[in-house]
Amino acid sequence: MPLAPFHLAIPVSNLARARRFYGLLLGCEEGRSSNSWVDFDFFGHQLVCHLDENLASRARIANLVDGKQVPVPHFGVVLEMKVWQHLAQRLQERKVSFLIEPYVRFEGLPGEQATLFILDPSGNALEFKAFQNIQEQLFKKP
């Protein structure tokens, strides 16, 4: 089945900080907006940040994956390896704090992937990952 862009709406506590994070840091082009929401071209997908000025920090849970504590919930995107490498380098150069530093997960196994985790300014966890061959590896079972 051909991949289709997803639409995801998330709460943010401050639209200006969301614009700096998604627009300036991640390089996502801004689309439509109002005084209570803004949408972004999130690597070909539609991400909408809805303002929730009462957004409280939430308790975070994590599951152990390949020896790392992966935050739940989280969202993200699967990128081409060169795009992922460029993004990881950009985040490191800007001294972004990682929940999980860039590394290769499941090395030498089916599903081997480069991954990293960060938080946006509102505490939403994001994962960026890449495979050497997305079509063959994305859903490969051991």
WOVEN-V185795 format. One record per residue. N is the residue number from 1. PHI is phi in radians with two decimals (NA if undefined). NEAR is the number of other ideal C-beta (glycine too) atoms within 10 Angstrom. D_CENTER is the distance of its C-alpha to the mean C-alpha in Angstrom with 1 decimal. Layout:
n->N phi->PHI near->NEAR d_center->D_CENTER
n->N phi->PHI near->NEAR d_center->D_CENTER
This chain:
n->1 phi->NA near->3 d_center->23.0
n->2 phi->-1.17 near->3 d_center->21.3
n->3 phi->-1.27 near->10 d_center->17.7
n->4 phi->-2.10 near->8 d_center->17.3
n->5 phi->-1.09 near->10 d_center->14.7
n->6 phi->-1.64 near->12 d_center->13.2
n->7 phi->-2.13 near->11 d_center->13.6
n->8 phi->-2.36 near->12 d_center->11.7
n->9 phi->-1.94 near->11 d_center->13.3
n->10 phi->-2.25 near->16 d_center->12.2
n->11 phi->-1.46 near->16 d_center->14.6
n->12 phi->-2.35 near->25 d_center->14.6
n->13 phi->-1.54 near->18 d_center->17.6
n->14 phi->-2.71 near->16 d_center->18.2
n->15 phi->-1.20 near->18 d_center->17.6
n->16 phi->-1.11 near->10 d_center->18.6
n->17 phi->-1.16 near->14 d_center->16.0
n->18 phi->-1.10 near->25 d_center->13.3
n->19 phi->-1.10 near->17 d_center->14.9
n->20 phi->-1.15 near->13 d_center->15.0
n->21 phi->-1.18 near->23 d_center->11.4
n->22 phi->-1.30 near->24 d_center->9.9
n->23 phi->-1.38 near->15 d_center->13.2
n->24 phi->-1.42 near->10 d_center->14.6
n->25 phi->-1.25 near->16 d_center->12.1
n->26 phi->-1.51 near->21 d_center->9.4
n->27 phi->1.36 near->13 d_center->12.4
n->28 phi->-1.48 near->18 d_center->11.6
n->29 phi->-1.23 near->10 d_center->15.1
n->30 phi->-1.39 near->14 d_center->16.3
n->31 phi->-1.86 near->13 d_center->18.2
n->32 phi->-1.21 near->10 d_center->20.5
n->33 phi->-2.80 near->14 d_center->20.7
n->34 phi->-2.49 near->10 d_center->23.3
n->35 phi->-1.37 near->7 d_center->24.0
n->36 phi->-2.18 near->11 d_center->21.9
n->37 phi->-2.80 near->15 d_center->18.8
n->38 phi->-2.58 near->22 d_center->17.0
n->39 phi->-1.92 near->20 d_center->15.1
n->40 phi->-2.28 near->23 d_center->12.8
n->41 phi->-1.43 near->16 d_center->12.7
n->42 phi->-1.59 near->22 d_center->9.0
n->43 phi->0.98 near->18 d_center->9.9
n->44 phi->1.61 near->11 d_center->12.8
n->45 phi->-2.06 near->16 d_center->11.6
n->46 phi->-1.69 near->15 d_center->12.7
n->47 phi->-1.96 near->24 d_center->10.7
n->48 phi->-2.00 near->17 d_center->13.4
n->49 phi->-1.71 near->28 d_center->13.5
n->50 phi->-1.76 near->16 d_center->16.8
n->51 phi->-1.22 near->18 d_center->18.8
n->52 phi->-2.36 near->14 d_center->19.9
n->53 phi->-1.13 near->10 d_center->22.1
n->54 phi->-1.74 near->7 d_center->23.0
n->55 phi->-1.04 near->15 d_center->19.6
n->56 phi->-1.67 near->8 d_center->20.5
n->57 phi->-1.14 near->8 d_center->18.5
n->58 phi->-1.95 near->10 d_center->18.2
n->59 phi->-1.11 near->5 d_center->19.1
n->60 phi->-1.85 near->14 d_center->16.4
n->61 phi->-1.97 near->10 d_center->17.1
n->62 phi->-2.56 near->15 d_center->15.9
n->63 phi->-2.04 near->9 d_center->17.1
n->64 phi->-1.32 near->8 d_center->18.3
n->65 phi->-2.32 near->12 d_center->16.8
n->66 phi->0.90 near->15 d_center->18.5
n->67 phi->1.38 near->6 d_center->19.8
n->68 phi->-2.07 near->16 d_center->16.6
n->69 phi->-1.48 near->14 d_center->15.8
n->70 phi->-1.54 near->18 d_center->12.6
n->71 phi->-1.22 near->19 d_center->11.7
n->72 phi->-2.26 near->10 d_center->12.6
n->73 phi->-1.40 near->10 d_center->11.4
n->74 phi->-2.68 near->16 d_center->7.6
n->75 phi->-2.46 near->14 d_center->5.6
n->76 phi->3.10 near->16 d_center->3.3
n->77 phi->-2.58 near->19 d_center->5.8
n->78 phi->-1.67 near->18 d_center->8.8
n->79 phi->-1.93 near->20 d_center->10.2
n->80 phi->-1.17 near->13 d_center->13.8
n->81 phi->-0.99 near->15 d_center->14.7
n->82 phi->-1.13 near->9 d_center->16.1
n->83 phi->-1.17 near->14 d_center->13.1
n->84 phi->-1.07 near->21 d_center->10.9
n->85 phi->-1.06 near->14 d_center->13.9
n->86 phi->-1.11 near->13 d_center->14.2
n->87 phi->-1.11 near->21 d_center->10.8
n->88 phi->-1.02 near->21 d_center->11.4
n->89 phi->-1.12 near->11 d_center->14.9
n->90 phi->-1.05 near->13 d_center->14.0
n->91 phi->-1.14 near->19 d_center->12.0
n->92 phi->-1.15 near->13 d_center->15.0
n->93 phi->-1.10 near->8 d_center->17.5
n->94 phi->-1.55 near->9 d_center->16.4
n->95 phi->0.98 near->6 d_center->16.6
n->96 phi->-1.20 near->15 d_center->13.2
n->97 phi->-1.42 near->8 d_center->13.5
n->98 phi->-1.68 near->14 d_center->11.5
n->99 phi->-1.27 near->18 d_center->11.5
n->100 phi->-2.33 near->19 d_center->11.8
n->101 phi->-1.05 near->14 d_center->13.0
n->102 phi->-1.00 near->19 d_center->12.4
n->103 phi->-2.85 near->14 d_center->14.8
n->104 phi->-1.73 near->13 d_center->16.1
n->105 phi->-1.71 near->18 d_center->16.1
n->106 phi->1.01 near->15 d_center->19.1
n->107 phi->-0.97 near->10 d_center->20.9
n->108 phi->1.38 near->6 d_center->23.9
n->109 phi->-1.98 near->11 d_center->23.1
n->110 phi->-1.01 near->11 d_center->22.1
n->111 phi->1.53 near->14 d_center->18.4
n->112 phi->-0.90 near->15 d_center->18.0
n->113 phi->-2.69 near->21 d_center->14.5
n->114 phi->-1.49 near->19 d_center->12.9
n->115 phi->-2.58 near->23 d_center->9.8
n->116 phi->-2.74 near->23 d_center->8.3
n->117 phi->-2.25 near->21 d_center->6.9
n->118 phi->-2.41 near->23 d_center->7.1
n->119 phi->-1.90 near->17 d_center->8.3
n->120 phi->-1.43 near->18 d_center->8.8
n->121 phi->-1.07 near->15 d_center->12.6
n->122 phi->-1.69 near->18 d_center->13.2
n->123 phi->1.59 near->15 d_center->11.9
n->124 phi->-1.33 near->22 d_center->8.9
n->125 phi->-1.49 near->19 d_center->6.9
n->126 phi->-2.15 near->21 d_center->3.2
n->127 phi->-2.07 near->17 d_center->3.9
n->128 phi->-2.06 near->21 d_center->4.8
n->129 phi->-2.40 near->18 d_center->8.3
n->130 phi->-2.65 near->23 d_center->11.6
n->131 phi->-2.13 near->19 d_center->15.1
n->132 phi->-1.10 near->12 d_center->18.4
n->133 phi->-2.39 near->10 d_center->19.5
n->134 phi->-0.99 near->16 d_center->16.9
n->135 phi->-1.06 near->8 d_center->19.8
n->136 phi->-1.49 near->10 d_center->21.7
n->137 phi->-1.83 near->16 d_center->19.1
n->138 phi->-0.95 near->13 d_center->16.3
n->139 phi->-2.04 near->9 d_center->18.6
n->140 phi->-1.16 near->14 d_center->21.3
n->141 phi->-1.67 near->5 d_center->23.2
n->142 phi->-1.13 near->6 d_center->25.1
